[in-house]
Amino acid sequence: MLSHWFSRVGSSVPRGFSRHYVLGLLKEQPMTGKEIMDRAIYDSDGKWRPSPGLIYPMLGRLLEDGLIDEVENGRYRTTTSGEDTAADMKSLHNIVQKQLDVMLRVGNVGKFMAFDLIDRVSAIGSALSSNLDRMTEQEKEKYKEFLLAELAKLDEQENINQKVTLEQK
């Protein structure tokens, strides 16, 4: 999965990706920082080699945010809040992935829109994940409405692109 993603976007890792990746790993099983780094290298076929300078400070922030706990032998695991955050991000990822798959099938216009969407969602996702625990319910609702509006725009553009494609045939 991660290797496939890197083959599409190159070796650069968007801001916020590491945090979601680590939460996803720790949701599966408790791991040490070293095990997280080794798994990232393995999952990306060596294209992404996160450094201790990335992983350990991030683990510290995740601890401070209450998203993970330190268990035994230097291993970390997600808390209930961390699991909820990981589940929310997975749900958002699934929605966006479906939209991207359709847009990439439409051709160059769809491909341009897909990459633009990746940039937007990455920035939004990073902002959300970094501040989610500090947001009021009203702020969370505003972000949710924003994301839903963006998805509605994608649906509208997808319908337009499909009509254009059908007309060209």
N, C-alpha and C positions, 0 to 999 in steps of 0.2 A: 504494500500500500504506500508506504513512505517513499520507496524507491520509484514507484510509478509517478508520484507527485513531483519528485525532483527531476524526473525525465521531462516533465512538462514545463517546469518553471526555472530550471537550471540549478545552480548550487547555492543561490542566495536564499536565505531564510528570512521571511518577512517578520517585522516587529510583532511580538506577541505570540508567534507560533510556538516558540520553545516552552512557554508557560503552559499552553494547552496540551502540547505533546507530553510534557512531564506529568501533568495531572492525569492524562489518559493512561500513562504507564502505571502510575501509582494506584490508580483505580483498579487495575488488573491484579496487581500484587505489590507488596512492600519491596522496596529496592533501596540500595545505597546510591550515593551520587555517582560512584564509579560504574555501577551496574547500569545506571541511566545513560551515561556517556557511551558505554560499550553497546548498549541496545540501539542507540541512535545511529552509531556507526554501522552496525549490522543492518538495521532497517533501511538505511539509505544507500546500502552497498558502498559505503565509504565516502559518499559525496558530502555528508555533513558530519563534522567532527567537533561537537561542542566541547569547549574547554572547561576546566575546573573553574575558571574565572567567570564563566556564564552560569554553570549549573549550581555551584554552592551558594552564591549570593541569591540566586532565584529561590533555592530551597529555603533560605532564610526569610525571604519575603513571603513565600507561601505559608511558612510557619507563623509569621507575624499576622498574616491575613486570616489565619484560622482555617486554611484550606487543606493543610496536611498536619500530621502529628509525627513526631519521632518515636519509633518503637524500639526494638532491641537491635543490638549490633550495628548501630548507625543507619538502620533502615528507616524509611519514611513510608507513610501510607496516607491516603486521603481521609479527611473527616467527612461527616455527613454534608457539611457545607461545600467541601471540595468535590464530593461526588455529584451534588446538585449542579455545581458550576460546570463540571465536565459533561454532565448529561445535557445541560442547556447548550453548550458549545457543540456537542455532537448533533443535537437536533437542528441547530442553525446550519451546521455543516451539511447535513443531509438535504435540507431545503435548497441551499445554495448550489450544492453539487448537481441536483436535478436540473436546476435552471441552467447551469453551466453546460451540462451535457447537451441540452437542447440547443443552446446558442452555438456551441461548437459545431453542431451538425448543419447549421444554417449557412455557414460559409464565412467569408472574410469579415462581413459586418458583425456576425455573431461572435466571431473570434475576438474582434476588437472589443465588443461589449463585455465579453467574458473576462478578458484581462483587466478591463477597467473595473469591473465588479470585484474581481479578486483584490485589487488595490483598495477599493473602498471598504469592503468587508473586513479586510485585514486591519485597516486603521480603526474601524468602528469596533471590531472584536477586541482589539488591544485596549482601546479606551474603556470598553465595557468590563473586560476581565480585570483590569487594573483598579477599577473604581466600584465594582459591583457591590462589595460589602459596605461601602460608604454612602451609597445612593439611597435617597428616600424612595418610598413606593411611588411617589409622583414622578420622580426622575426616571425610575425603571420603566414606568408606563410610557413616558415620552419616548425613550429609546425603543421600546417595543413597537410603538406606533410608527416611528421613523423606519424601522426595519421592515415592517409590514408594507409601508408605503413604497419603499424601494423595491420590494418583491413584486408589488402590484405593477410598478413601472416596467419591470422586467417581463412580466406576463404580457403586458400591453405591447411591448416592443417585439416579443416573441410572436405574438399573433400577427403583427404587421409584417415581420420577416417571413412568416409562413405564407401569408397571402402573396407577397412579392415572389417567393419561390414558386408557388403554384402558377402564378401568372406567367412566369418565365418559361414554364414547361409547356 
